[in-house]
Amino acid sequence: MDSRLMWWPGVAMAALTFVVWLRMYFSRVGEMKRERIHPQAVALSAQMAERLKDTRAADNFRNLFELPVLFYLALVVAVNTAQVAPLTLALAWIFVALRLVHSAIHCSYNKVIHRFYAYFAGGVALWLLWAVLAFGLIR
């Protein structure tokens, strides 16, 4: 299997992160203009939490630098150890799809239990990907 295929889920995750970043920027700047909040008044995250009412996109943006860090590393491990196969590629795409669902929920209606299901399922896909990679390293 062409190892370059494994980079596309990473590109998709980077694109998702970019879209959430844009959403965060426009919602944050919009709220600051509407509420007449000076940028210095929200210089720290604690101040931001106090002053801004809608932090969904910012919360999701931070979340995209937690589990996805392990995802990006898994892609590198898969390519560098010649473990790009239908199973590893499918698990990578499943993780991306579930992160997309998680972000869509988080940045919109934000029902926690729905978000949790997407987060948990994505985590399971990621841990399965790592288990497959670990098994491939020891065999």
N, CA, C and O atoms as a MOPAC input file, in Angstrom:
PM7 MOZYME 1SCF
protein

 N      0.85500 1    -1.18000 1     0.00000 1
 C      0.00000 1     0.00000 1     0.00000 1
 C      0.89900 1     1.24000 1     0.00000 1
 O      1.94100 1     1.26100 1     0.65500 1
 N      0.49400 1     2.24500 1    -0.72200 1
 C      1.25400 1     3.49300 1    -0.82100 1
 C      1.25800 1     4.20700 1     0.53000 1
 O      0.20000 1     4.58800 1     1.03000 1
 N      2.42400 1     4.39000 1     1.11700 1
 C      2.52400 1     4.99200 1     2.45600 1
 C      2.06000 1     6.44900 1     2.47000 1
 O      1.69400 1     6.97200 1     3.52300 1
 N      2.07100 1     7.09900 1     1.32400 1
 C      1.62100 1     8.50400 1     1.27900 1
 C      0.13900 1     8.64500 1     1.63200 1
 O     -0.30900 1     9.72200 1     2.02600 1
 N     -0.61300 1     7.56200 1     1.49200 1
 C     -2.04100 1     7.61300 1     1.84000 1
 C     -2.24900 1     7.93200 1     3.31200 1
 O     -3.26800 1     8.51300 1     3.68800 1
 N     -1.29000 1     7.55600 1     4.14300 1
 C     -1.43100 1     7.77900 1     5.58600 1
 C     -1.31800 1     9.25600 1     5.94600 1
 O     -1.74800 1     9.65200 1     7.03000 1
 N     -0.75800 1    10.06900 1     5.07800 1
 C     -0.63600 1    11.49500 1     5.38800 1
 C     -1.96500 1    12.23300 1     5.22400 1
 O     -2.16300 1    13.28200 1     5.83700 1
 N     -2.88000 1    11.70200 1     4.40500 1
 C     -4.13600 1    12.41500 1     4.14600 1
 C     -5.02300 1    12.56900 1     5.38700 1
 O     -5.64500 1    13.61900 1     5.54500 1
 N     -5.10700 1    11.57500 1     6.26600 1
 C     -5.85300 1    11.83400 1     7.50800 1
 C     -5.22000 1    12.96600 1     8.33500 1
 O     -5.92800 1    13.73100 1     8.98800 1
 N     -3.90100 1    13.06400 1     8.30100 1
 C     -3.22500 1    14.16200 1     8.99500 1
 C     -3.55200 1    15.50500 1     8.37500 1
 O     -3.75300 1    16.49100 1     9.08400 1
 N     -3.60400 1    15.54600 1     7.06500 1
 C     -3.98700 1    16.77500 1     6.36200 1
 C     -5.42600 1    17.14500 1     6.73100 1
 O     -5.73400 1    18.31500 1     6.95600 1
 N     -6.29500 1    16.14900 1     6.79200 1
 C     -7.69000 1    16.40500 1     7.15600 1
 C     -7.79700 1    16.94400 1     8.58600 1
 O     -8.58700 1    17.85300 1     8.84400 1
 N     -7.01200 1    16.39500 1     9.51200 1
 C     -7.02700 1    16.89700 1    10.89400 1
 C     -6.50000 1    18.33000 1    10.95100 1
 O     -7.03700 1    19.16500 1    11.67900 1
 N     -5.45500 1    18.60800 1    10.18700 1
 C     -4.92900 1    19.97600 1    10.14700 1
 C     -5.98300 1    20.92700 1     9.57800 1
 O     -6.12700 1    22.05200 1    10.05700 1
 N     -6.71200 1    20.48400 1     8.56800 1
 C     -7.77400 1    21.31100 1     7.98500 1
 C     -8.88000 1    21.56300 1     9.00600 1
 O     -9.38300 1    22.68100 1     9.11700 1
 N     -9.25900 1    20.52300 1     9.75400 1
 C    -10.26600 1    20.68900 1    10.80600 1
 C     -9.78500 1    21.70200 1    11.84000 1
 O    -10.54900 1    22.57000 1    12.26300 1
 N     -8.53600 1    21.59500 1    12.24400 1
 C     -7.97000 1    22.52800 1    13.21900 1
 C     -8.01000 1    23.95300 1    12.67500 1
 O     -8.31100 1    24.89100 1    13.41300 1
 N     -7.70900 1    24.11800 1    11.39500 1
 C     -7.74900 1    25.43900 1    10.76400 1
 C     -9.17400 1    26.00200 1    10.76200 1
 O     -9.37400 1    27.18100 1    11.05500 1
 N    -10.15200 1    25.17300 1    10.43700 1
 C    -11.55000 1    25.62300 1    10.41100 1
 C    -12.00500 1    26.03700 1    11.81000 1
 O    -12.67400 1    27.05800 1    11.97000 1
 N    -11.64500 1    25.24800 1    12.81700 1
 C    -12.02300 1    25.60200 1    14.19500 1
 C    -11.30100 1    26.88700 1    14.62100 1
 O    -11.86800 1    27.72000 1    15.32900 1
 N    -10.05900 1    27.03500 1    14.18600 1
 C     -9.31700 1    28.26300 1    14.49200 1
 C    -10.03200 1    29.48600 1    13.89900 1
 O    -10.17300 1    30.51300 1    14.56300 1
 N    -10.48300 1    29.36000 1    12.63900 1
 C    -11.23000 1    30.46600 1    12.01800 1
 C    -12.52600 1    30.74500 1    12.78000 1
 O    -12.87300 1    31.90000 1    13.02800 1
 N    -13.23200 1    29.68800 1    13.14700 1
 C    -14.48900 1    29.83400 1    13.90900 1
 C    -14.20900 1    30.54600 1    15.22800 1
 O    -14.95100 1    31.44700 1    15.62100 1
 N    -13.14300 1    30.14500 1    15.90900 1
 C    -12.77500 1    30.76900 1    17.17800 1
 C    -12.46300 1    32.25600 1    16.97100 1
 O    -12.93300 1    33.10600 1    17.72600 1
 N    -11.67600 1    32.55500 1    15.95400 1
 C    -11.28200 1    33.93500 1    15.68400 1
 C    -12.51500 1    34.81100 1    15.45300 1
 O    -12.67600 1    35.84900 1    16.09400 1
 N    -13.37700 1    34.38300 1    14.53600 1
 C    -14.52700 1    35.21800 1    14.19600 1
 C    -15.53400 1    35.32300 1    15.34200 1
 O    -16.12000 1    36.38600 1    15.54600 1
 N    -15.74200 1    34.24300 1    16.09000 1
 C    -16.69400 1    34.34300 1    17.20200 1
 C    -16.12100 1    35.20100 1    18.32400 1
 O    -16.83800 1    35.99300 1    18.93500 1
 N    -14.83100 1    35.04200 1    18.59400 1
 C    -14.19200 1    35.81400 1    19.66900 1
 C    -14.15400 1    37.30000 1    19.32700 1
 O    -14.54700 1    38.13500 1    20.14100 1
 N    -13.68800 1    37.62900 1    18.14500 1
 C    -13.60700 1    39.03700 1    17.74100 1
 C    -15.00700 1    39.64500 1    17.66300 1
 O    -15.22000 1    40.78500 1    18.07500 1
 N    -15.95600 1    38.87900 1    17.13200 1
 C    -17.32500 1    39.38100 1    17.04700 1
 C    -17.90900 1    39.69900 1    18.41400 1
 O    -18.51500 1    40.75200 1    18.61000 1
 N    -17.72300 1    38.78500 1    19.35600 1
 C    -18.24200 1    39.01300 1    20.70300 1
 C    -17.53600 1    40.18500 1    21.36500 1
 O    -18.17400 1    40.98400 1    22.05100 1
 N    -16.24300 1    40.29600 1    21.17200 1
 C    -15.50600 1    41.41200 1    21.77600 1
 C    -15.98200 1    42.74700 1    21.20800 1
 O    -16.07700 1    43.73000 1    21.94300 1
 N    -16.28000 1    42.79400 1    19.91800 1
 C    -16.79600 1    44.03400 1    19.32700 1
 C    -18.20400 1    44.33600 1    19.83900 1
 O    -18.50000 1    45.46900 1    20.21700 1
 N    -19.07200 1    43.31700 1    19.85100 1
 C    -20.45300 1    43.52900 1    20.30800 1
 C    -20.51400 1    43.99200 1    21.76000 1
 O    -21.29200 1    44.87800 1    22.11500 1
 N    -19.68500 1    43.37800 1    22.58400 1
 C    -19.69600 1    43.68800 1    24.02100 1
 C    -18.72700 1    44.80500 1    24.39300 1
 O    -18.61900 1    45.17400 1    25.56300 1
 N    -18.03100 1    45.33700 1    23.40600 1
 C    -17.05100 1    46.41900 1    23.62000 1
 C    -16.00400 1    46.01800 1    24.67300 1
 O    -15.74800 1    46.74700 1    25.63100 1
 N    -15.41500 1    44.84700 1    24.46200 1
 C    -14.39000 1    44.34100 1    25.37500 1
 C    -13.02500 1    44.68500 1    24.78200 1
 O    -12.71000 1    44.29500 1    23.65800 1
 N    -12.23600 1    45.40500 1    25.53400 1
 C    -10.88400 1    45.75500 1    25.08300 1
 C    -10.02100 1    44.48800 1    25.09600 1
 O    -10.12400 1    43.69100 1    26.02900 1
 N     -9.16900 1    44.28700 1    24.07600 1
 C     -8.33900 1    43.07300 1    24.03400 1
 C     -7.50600 1    42.84500 1    25.29400 1
 O     -7.29900 1    41.70000 1    25.69500 1
 N     -7.03000 1    43.91100 1    25.91900 1
 C     -6.21300 1    43.75200 1    27.11600 1
 C     -7.02700 1    43.20100 1    28.28800 1
 O     -6.47300 1    42.62000 1    29.22100 1
 N     -8.33700 1    43.39000 1    28.23000 1
 C     -9.21100 1    42.90600 1    29.30600 1
 C     -9.35600 1    41.38900 1    29.29800 1
 O     -9.85500 1    40.80000 1    30.25700 1
 N     -8.91900 1    40.76200 1    28.21200 1
 C     -8.99700 1    39.30000 1    28.11000 1
 C     -7.62700 1    38.71800 1    27.76800 1
 O     -7.51700 1    37.76100 1    27.00100 1
 N     -6.60800 1    39.30000 1    28.33900 1
 C     -5.23100 1    38.89000 1    28.03300 1
 C     -4.88700 1    37.51400 1    28.60100 1
 O     -4.01700 1    36.82600 1    28.06500 1
 N     -5.54800 1    37.11000 1    29.66300 1
 C     -5.29300 1    35.81500 1    30.29400 1
 C     -6.51200 1    34.91600 1    30.12600 1
 O     -7.63300 1    35.40200 1    29.97500 1
 N     -6.29000 1    33.61300 1    30.15200 1
 C     -7.41000 1    32.68300 1    29.96500 1
 C     -8.47300 1    32.84800 1    31.05700 1
 O     -9.66300 1    32.69400 1    30.78200 1
 N     -8.06200 1    33.15600 1    32.27800 1
 C     -9.03800 1    33.37400 1    33.35700 1
 C     -9.89700 1    34.59300 1    33.05300 1
 O    -11.10600 1    34.57600 1    33.28200 1
 N     -9.28100 1    35.64800 1    32.54200 1
 C    -10.03500 1    36.84900 1    32.17000 1
 C    -10.97300 1    36.54700 1    31.00000 1
 O    -12.10600 1    37.02600 1    30.95600 1
 N    -10.48800 1    35.76000 1    30.07400 1
 C    -11.29600 1    35.38600 1    28.91800 1
 C    -12.54200 1    34.63700 1    29.38100 1
 O    -13.64600 1    34.91700 1    28.91300 1
 N    -12.37100 1    33.68700 1    30.29700 1
 C    -13.49600 1    32.89900 1    30.79200 1
 C    -14.50700 1    33.78200 1    31.53900 1
 O    -15.71000 1    33.52400 1    31.49300 1
 N    -14.02200 1    34.80700 1    32.21500 1
 C    -14.90300 1    35.72100 1    32.94000 1
 C    -15.70000 1    36.62100 1    32.01600 1
 O    -16.88300 1    36.86700 1    32.24800 1
 N    -15.05400 1    37.11100 1    30.97000 1
 C    -15.65500 1    38.15800 1    30.14200 1
 C    -16.44200 1    37.63800 1    28.93900 1
 O    -17.46600 1    38.21200 1    28.57000 1
 N    -15.96200 1    36.54900 1    28.32800 1
 C    -16.62000 1    36.06300 1    27.11500 1
 C    -17.64800 1    34.98900 1    27.46200 1
 O    -17.39900 1    34.11900 1    28.29600 1
 N    -18.79000 1    35.06500 1    26.81900 1
 C    -19.86000 1    34.10000 1    27.08600 1
 C    -19.72500 1    32.84900 1    26.22600 1
 O    -20.05400 1    31.75200 1    26.67800 1
 N    -19.25000 1    32.99900 1    25.00100 1
 C    -19.18000 1    31.86700 1    24.07400 1
 C    -17.72500 1    31.44400 1    23.88100 1
 O    -16.97900 1    32.06500 1    23.12400 1
 N    -17.34000 1    30.39100 1    24.56900 1
 C    -15.96300 1    29.89000 1    24.47000 1
 C    -15.90400 1    28.52100 1    23.79100 1
 O    -14.87700 1    27.84400 1    23.84600 1
 N    -17.00800 1    28.11200 1    23.14800 1
 C    -17.06600 1    26.77000 1    22.55600 1
 C    -15.92700 1    26.51800 1    21.56300 1
 O    -15.23400 1    25.50600 1    21.66200 1
 N    -15.73200 1    27.42600 1    20.61600 1
 C    -14.69600 1    27.21500 1    19.60300 1
 C    -13.30500 1    27.23100 1    20.23100 1
 O    -12.44800 1    26.43600 1    19.84700 1
 N    -13.07100 1    28.11800 1    21.18400 1
 C    -11.77000 1    28.17700 1    21.84900 1
 C    -11.51600 1    26.89900 1    22.65100 1
 O    -10.40200 1    26.37600 1    22.66500 1
 N    -12.55000 1    26.41000 1    23.31000 1
 C    -12.40800 1    25.16400 1    24.06200 1
 C    -12.10200 1    24.00800 1    23.11100 1
 O    -11.25500 1    23.16400 1    23.40400 1
 N    -12.79000 1    23.97400 1    21.98100 1
 C    -12.55700 1    22.89600 1    21.02000 1
 C    -11.17400 1    23.01700 1    20.39200 1
 O    -10.51000 1    22.00600 1    20.16300 1
 N    -10.73900 1    24.22800 1    20.11600 1
 C     -9.41100 1    24.43100 1    19.53300 1
 C     -8.32700 1    23.86800 1    20.46300 1
 O     -7.40900 1    23.18400 1    20.01200 1
 N     -8.44400 1    24.16100 1    21.75700 1
 C     -7.48700 1    23.60100 1    22.72600 1
 C     -7.55600 1    22.07800 1    22.73000 1
 O     -6.53300 1    21.40000 1    22.82500 1
 N     -8.77000 1    21.55100 1    22.62700 1
 C     -8.96700 1    20.10700 1    22.63200 1
 C     -8.30000 1    19.44400 1    21.42500 1
 O     -7.90800 1    18.27900 1    21.49600 1
 N     -8.17000 1    20.17200 1    20.32800 1
 C     -7.53600 1    19.61800 1    19.13300 1
 C     -6.01100 1    19.49900 1    19.26500 1
 O     -5.33500 1    19.07600 1    18.32700 1
 N     -5.48000 1    19.86800 1    20.42100 1
 C     -4.04500 1    19.70000 1    20.68800 1
 C     -3.81400 1    18.74100 1    21.85100 1
 O     -2.75600 1    18.75400 1    22.47900 1
 N     -4.80500 1    17.92000 1    22.12600 1
 C     -4.67000 1    16.90800 1    23.17000 1
 C     -4.50400 1    15.53700 1    22.51100 1
 O     -3.39300 1    15.20000 1    22.10000 1
 N     -5.55700 1    14.74000 1    22.39600 1
 C     -5.45000 1    13.41900 1    21.75300 1
 C     -4.87200 1    13.48100 1    20.33100 1
 O     -4.10900 1    12.59100 1    19.95600 1
 N     -5.20600 1    14.49300 1    19.53400 1
 C     -4.64100 1    14.51400 1    18.18000 1
 C     -3.11300 1    14.52700 1    18.12000 1
 O     -2.53900 1    14.12700 1    17.10600 1
 N     -2.45400 1    14.97000 1    19.16500 1
 C     -0.98700 1    14.91000 1    19.16900 1
 C     -0.53200 1    13.45500 1    19.03400 1
 O      0.39500 1    13.15500 1    18.28200 1
 N     -1.19100 1    12.55500 1    19.77000 1
 C     -0.87200 1    11.12900 1    19.65700 1
 C     -1.25000 1    10.58400 1    18.27700 1
 O     -0.59000 1     9.68200 1    17.76000 1
 N     -2.30100 1    11.12700 1    17.69200 1
 C     -2.71500 1    10.72900 1    16.35000 1
 C     -1.63400 1    11.07500 1    15.32300 1
 O     -1.25500 1    10.23800 1    14.50400 1
 N     -1.14600 1    12.30900 1    15.37500 1
 C     -0.11300 1    12.71900 1    14.42000 1
 C      1.14000 1    11.84400 1    14.56500 1
 O      1.75100 1    11.45800 1    13.56800 1
 N      1.51200 1    11.54000 1    15.79900 1
 C      2.66700 1    10.67300 1    16.02200 1
 C      2.40200 1     9.27300 1    15.47300 1
 O      3.30200 1     8.65200 1    14.90800 1
 N      1.18700 1     8.77400 1    15.63200 1
 C      0.84800 1     7.44700 1    15.10300 1
 C      1.01400 1     7.40600 1    13.58600 1
 O      1.45000 1     6.39500 1    13.03500 1
 N      0.67000 1     8.49200 1    12.91600 1
 C      0.86100 1     8.53700 1    11.45900 1
 C      2.33300 1     8.41100 1    11.10300 1
 O      2.69400 1     7.68600 1    10.17600 1
 N      3.17600 1     9.11400 1    11.83800 1
 C      4.62100 1     9.05500 1    11.59400 1
 C      5.14800 1     7.64600 1    11.85300 1
 O      5.93600 1     7.11300 1    11.07100 1
 N      4.70900 1     7.05400 1    12.94900 1
 C      5.14000 1     5.69000 1    13.27400 1
 C      4.68700 1     4.72200 1    12.18300 1
 O      5.46400 1     3.87500 1    11.74300 1
 N      3.45400 1     4.84300 1    11.75300 1
 C      2.93300 1     3.94100 1    10.71700 1
 C      3.75100 1     4.03900 1     9.43200 1
 O      4.10000 1     3.02200 1     8.83200 1
 N      4.05100 1     5.24800 1     9.02100 1
 C      4.81700 1     5.43100 1     7.77000 1
 C      6.25900 1     4.96500 1     7.95200 1
 O      6.79400 1     4.25300 1     7.10200 1
 N      6.88600 1     5.36100 1     9.05100 1
 C      8.30300 1     5.05600 1     9.24300 1
 C      8.59200 1     3.59500 1     9.55100 1
 O      9.73000 1     3.14700 1     9.41400 1
 N      7.57900 1     2.85300 1     9.96200 1
 C      7.78800 1     1.43300 1    10.24900 1
 C      7.08300 1     0.53800 1     9.23100 1
 O      6.87900 1    -0.65300 1     9.46800 1
 N      6.72000 1     1.12300 1     8.11000 1
 C      6.07100 1     0.39400 1     7.00100 1
 C      4.82500 1    -0.35100 1     7.46400 1
 O      4.61700 1    -1.51200 1     7.11000 1
 N      3.99600 1     0.32800 1     8.26100 1
 C      2.76200 1    -0.28700 1     8.74600 1
 C      1.51200 1     0.37800 1     8.16600 1
 O      0.43200 1     0.32200 1     8.75300 1
 N      1.68200 1     1.00100 1     7.01200 1
 C      0.51000 1     1.56400 1     6.34600 1
 C     -0.21200 1     0.40700 1     5.66000 1
 O      0.29200 1    -0.18700 1     4.70700 1
 N     -1.39500 1     0.10600 1     6.16700 1
 C     -2.19000 1    -1.01500 1     5.67200 1
 C     -3.65800 1    -0.59100 1     5.73500 1
 O     -3.98300 1     0.42700 1     6.34600 1
 N     -4.53000 1    -1.35300 1     5.11800 1
 C     -5.95200 1    -0.97000 1     5.16900 1
 C     -6.46900 1    -0.74900 1     6.59300 1
 O     -7.24900 1     0.17600 1     6.82100 1
 N     -6.05100 1    -1.57600 1     7.55200 1
 C     -6.52900 1    -1.42600 1     8.92700 1
 C     -6.03400 1    -0.12800 1     9.55800 1
 O     -6.82800 1     0.61000 1    10.14100 1
 N     -4.74300 1     0.16300 1     9.45400 1
 C     -4.21500 1     1.38300 1    10.07700 1
 C     -4.79500 1     2.62200 1     9.38900 1
 O     -5.09900 1     3.61500 1    10.05000 1
 N     -4.94500 1     2.56200 1     8.08800 1
 C     -5.51400 1     3.69600 1     7.36200 1
 C     -6.98300 1     3.90000 1     7.75100 1
 O     -7.42600 1     5.03400 1     7.93800 1
 N     -7.73000 1     2.80800 1     7.87000 1
 C     -9.14100 1     2.91700 1     8.26700 1
 C     -9.26500 1     3.49000 1     9.67700 1
 O    -10.10400 1     4.35800 1     9.91600 1
 N     -8.45000 1     3.02300 1    10.60100 1
 C     -8.50600 1     3.54600 1    11.96900 1
 C     -8.16000 1     5.03200 1    12.00300 1
 O     -8.76200 1     5.79600 1    12.75800 1
 N     -7.20000 1     5.43600 1    11.19100 1
 C     -6.84400 1     6.86100 1    11.13000 1
 C     -8.02300 1     7.68900 1    10.62200 1
 O     -8.34200 1     8.73400 1    11.18900 1
 N     -8.66700 1     7.22100 1     9.55700 1
 C     -9.81200 1     7.96500 1     9.01600 1
 C    -11.00000 1     7.95400 1     9.97300 1
 O    -11.73700 1     8.93700 1    10.05200 1
 N    -11.19200 1     6.86700 1    10.69300 1
 C    -12.27400 1     6.81100 1    11.68800 1
 C    -12.02400 1     7.84500 1    12.77600 1
 O    -12.94400 1     8.54900 1    13.19200 1
 N    -10.77900 1     7.93600 1    13.23800 1
 C    -10.43900 1     8.93600 1    14.25100 1
 C    -10.75700 1    10.34300 1    13.73800 1
 O    -11.36500 1    11.14700 1    14.44400 1
 N    -10.33900 1    10.63000 1    12.50100 1
 C    -10.59000 1    11.95700 1    11.92500 1
 C    -12.09100 1    12.22900 1    11.83700 1
 O    -12.55300 1    13.30900 1    12.20500 1
 N    -12.83800 1    11.25800 1    11.35600 1
 C    -14.29900 1    11.44600 1    11.22600 1
 C    -14.94500 1    11.72600 1    12.57700 1
 O    -15.80800 1    12.59600 1    12.69400 1
 N    -14.52300 1    10.98600 1    13.59200 1
 C    -15.10700 1    11.19300 1    14.91800 1
 C    -14.66400 1    12.51400 1    15.54100 1
 O    -15.42100 1    13.12400 1    16.29600 1
 N    -13.46000 1    12.95600 1    15.23900 1
 C    -13.02700 1    14.28700 1    15.71200 1
 C    -13.82000 1    15.37500 1    15.01100 1
 O    -14.13100 1    16.40400 1    15.61000 1
 N    -14.14600 1    15.15700 1    13.75800 1
 C    -14.97500 1    16.11200 1    13.03000 1
 C    -16.36000 1    16.20700 1    13.67500 1
 O    -16.88300 1    17.30300 1    13.87500 1
 N    -16.94400 1    15.06300 1    13.99400 1
 C    -18.24100 1    15.04000 1    14.68100 1
 C    -18.12500 1    15.73800 1    16.03600 1
 O    -18.97400 1    16.55500 1    16.39100 1
 N    -17.07800 1    15.41500 1    16.78800 1
 C    -16.85900 1    16.03400 1    18.10500 1
 C    -16.76700 1    17.55400 1    17.97700 1
 O    -17.40300 1    18.28200 1    18.73900 1
 N    -15.98600 1    18.02700 1    17.02600 1
 C    -15.83000 1    19.47600 1    16.83800 1
 C    -17.13700 1    20.13300 1    16.40600 1
 O    -17.47000 1    21.22300 1    16.87000 1
 N    -17.87600 1    19.47100 1    15.51800 1
 C    -19.15000 1    20.03300 1    15.06600 1
 C    -20.11300 1    20.18800 1    16.24000 1
 O    -20.79600 1    21.20500 1    16.35800 1
 N    -20.16600 1    19.19000 1    17.09500 1
 C    -21.03700 1    19.26600 1    18.27100 1
 C    -20.53600 1    20.35400 1    19.21600 1
 O    -21.31300 1    21.18500 1    19.68600 1
 N    -19.23300 1    20.34000 1    19.49100 1
 C    -18.63600 1    21.27300 1    20.45500 1
 C    -18.82900 1    22.72200 1    20.02800 1
 O    -19.10700 1    23.58300 1    20.86200 1
 N    -18.68500 1    22.99400 1    18.73600 1
 C    -18.75900 1    24.37200 1    18.24000 1
 C    -20.18100 1    24.82000 1    17.91500 1
 O    -20.39900 1    25.97600 1    17.55300 1
 N    -21.15300 1    23.90900 1    18.04300 1
 C    -22.53200 1    24.30100 1    17.74000 1
 C    -23.41700 1    24.13000 1    18.96700 1
 O    -23.33800 1    24.94400 1    19.88700 1
 N    -24.24300 1    23.11700 1    19.01100 1
 C    -25.21400 1    22.99400 1    20.09000 1
 C    -24.61400 1    22.47500 1    21.39500 1
 O    -25.21700 1    22.65300 1    22.45300 1
 N    -23.45800 1    21.84800 1    21.34800 1
 C    -22.63700 1    21.50000 1    22.51700 1
 C    -23.35400 1    20.66400 1    23.58200 1
 O    -23.24500 1    20.94900 1    24.77500 1
 N    -24.07300 1    19.65300 1    23.15900 1
 C    -24.67200 1    18.73300 1    24.13800 1
 C    -23.57000 1    17.78600 1    24.59400 1
 O    -23.02300 1    17.03100 1    23.79100 1
 N    -23.24600 1    17.82700 1    25.87500 1
 C    -22.07400 1    17.14700 1    26.41400 1
 C    -22.11300 1    15.63700 1    26.17200 1
 O    -21.09200 1    15.05600 1    25.80400 1
 N    -23.24300 1    14.99700 1    26.36500 1
 C    -23.27700 1    13.54100 1    26.20800 1
 C    -23.02100 1    13.14200 1    24.75200 1
 O    -22.36600 1    12.13100 1    24.50000 1
 N    -23.52700 1    13.91900 1    23.79700 1
 C    -23.25100 1    13.63700 1    22.38600 1
 C    -21.77000 1    13.83400 1    22.09200 1
 O    -21.14000 1    13.02400 1    21.41200 1
 N    -21.23700 1    14.91300 1    22.61200 1
 C    -19.81000 1    15.19600 1    22.43100 1
 C    -18.96800 1    14.09100 1    23.05700 1
 O    -17.96200 1    13.67500 1    22.48200 1
 N    -19.37200 1    13.61400 1    24.23000 1
 C    -18.63300 1    12.56000 1    24.91400 1
 C    -18.61100 1    11.28000 1    24.08700 1
 O    -17.56700 1    10.64100 1    23.96500 1
 N    -19.75100 1    10.90100 1    23.52000 1
 C    -19.79200 1     9.68000 1    22.70200 1
 C    -18.81400 1     9.77400 1    21.53400 1
 O    -18.09100 1     8.81900 1    21.24800 1
 N    -18.79100 1    10.91900 1    20.86200 1
 C    -17.86400 1    11.10100 1    19.73900 1
 C    -16.41600 1    11.07800 1    20.23400 1
 O    -15.54900 1    10.47300 1    19.60300 1
 N    -16.16200 1    11.73400 1    21.35500 1
 C    -14.81400 1    11.77800 1    21.92300 1
 C    -14.35400 1    10.37400 1    22.31900 1
 O    -13.24000 1     9.96400 1    21.99500 1
 N    -15.21100 1     9.65300 1    23.01400 1
 C    -14.86600 1     8.31500 1    23.48000 1
 C    -14.61500 1     7.37800 1    22.30300 1
 O    -13.61900 1     6.65500 1    22.28300 1
 N    -15.50800 1     7.39000 1    21.33300 1
 C    -15.34200 1     6.51400 1    20.16200 1
 C    -14.06500 1     6.86500 1    19.40000 1
 O    -13.35700 1     5.97400 1    18.93100 1
 N    -13.77400 1     8.14600 1    19.27800 1
 C    -12.52600 1     8.55400 1    18.62900 1
 C    -11.30800 1     8.09800 1    19.40900 1
 O    -10.30700 1     7.67800 1    18.82700 1
 N    -11.39700 1     8.18100 1    20.73500 1
 C    -10.31000 1     7.69700 1    21.58400 1
 C    -10.08800 1     6.20700 1    21.40900 1
 O     -8.94800 1     5.74900 1    21.33900 1
 N    -11.17700 1     5.44500 1    21.33700 1
 C    -11.05400 1     4.00500 1    21.11800 1
 C    -10.37600 1     3.72500 1    19.78100 1
 O     -9.50500 1     2.86000 1    19.69900 1
 N    -10.76500 1     4.44600 1    18.74100 1
 C    -10.12600 1     4.26800 1    17.42200 1
 C     -8.63300 1     4.57300 1    17.51100 1
 O     -7.81500 1     3.85500 1    16.93600 1
 N     -8.28100 1     5.63300 1    18.22800 1
 C     -6.87100 1     6.00000 1    18.36800 1
 C     -6.09200 1     4.94000 1    19.14100 1
 O     -4.99300 1     4.56100 1    18.73600 1
 N     -6.65300 1     4.45700 1    20.25300 1
 C     -5.95300 1     3.43500 1    21.04100 1
 C     -5.83400 1     2.13000 1    20.26300 1
 O     -4.83100 1     1.42700 1    20.38700 1
 N     -6.84900 1     1.79800 1    19.46100 1
 C     -6.73800 1     0.61300 1    18.60500 1
 C     -5.63300 1     0.79300 1    17.56300 1
 O     -4.87900 1    -0.13600 1    17.27500 1
 N     -5.55000 1     2.00100 1    17.00300 1
 C     -4.47800 1     2.28000 1    16.04700 1
 C     -3.12200 1     2.07500 1    16.70400 1
 O     -2.23200 1     1.45500 1    16.12200 1
 N     -2.96600 1     2.59200 1    17.91000 1
 C     -1.69300 1     2.42000 1    18.62400 1
 C     -1.43100 1     0.95400 1    18.97200 1
 O     -0.28300 1     0.51100 1    18.93800 1
 N     -2.46700 1     0.20400 1    19.30300 1
 C     -2.29200 1    -1.21900 1    19.60600 1
 C     -1.82200 1    -1.96800 1    18.36300 1
 O     -0.92300 1    -2.80600 1    18.44500 1
 N     -2.41900 1    -1.67300 1    17.22700 1
 C     -2.00000 1    -2.30200 1    15.96100 1
 C     -0.54700 1    -1.94700 1    15.66000 1
 O      0.24000 1    -2.80900 1    15.26800 1
 N     -0.19600 1    -0.67700 1    15.84500 1
 C      1.19000 1    -0.25200 1    15.58500 1
 C      2.16500 1    -0.91800 1    16.53600 1
 O      3.23300 1    -1.36600 1    16.11800 1
 N      1.80900 1    -0.98900 1    17.81700 1
 C      2.68700 1    -1.63800 1    18.80900 1
 C      2.87500 1    -3.11200 1    18.47600 1
 O      3.98800 1    -3.63300 1    18.53700 1
 N      1.77900 1    -3.78000 1    18.12200 1
 C      1.88400 1    -5.19200 1    17.74000 1
 C      2.79000 1    -5.34100 1    16.52500 1
 O      3.59500 1    -6.26900 1    16.46000 1
 N      2.66400 1    -4.44000 1    15.57200 1
 C      3.51900 1    -4.48500 1    14.38700 1
 C      4.99100 1    -4.25800 1    14.70400 1
 O      5.87000 1    -4.77600 1    14.01500 1
 N      5.24800 1    -3.49400 1    15.73000 1
 C      6.65000 1    -3.24200 1    16.12900 1
 C      7.28200 1    -4.44200 1    16.80700 1
 O      8.49000 1    -4.65100 1    16.69500 1
 N      6.46900 1    -5.24700 1    17.52100 1
 C      7.06300 1    -6.37300 1    18.24900 1
 C      7.07800 1    -7.67500 1    17.44700 1
 O      7.72400 1    -8.63800 1    17.86000 1
 N      6.39600 1    -7.72200 1    16.33400 1
 C      6.39800 1    -8.97900 1    15.57100 1
 C      7.54200 1    -9.04800 1    14.60700 1
 O      7.68600 1   -10.03900 1    13.89000 1

